Amino acid sequence: MSVIHPTAIIHGRAVIGSGVAVGPYCVIGADVHVADGCE
């Protein structure tokens, strides 16, 4: 299960893997792939 902070902004085309942690104020753009387990 991934954890995404409520202040993070993630584009609709981004792919977020399993077990990912996205911290406060992170911005993940279009066509980005964050692999499983990344923080």
Secondary structure, 3 states (H helix, E strand, C coil): CCEECCCCEECCCCEECCCCEECCCCEECCCCEECCCCC
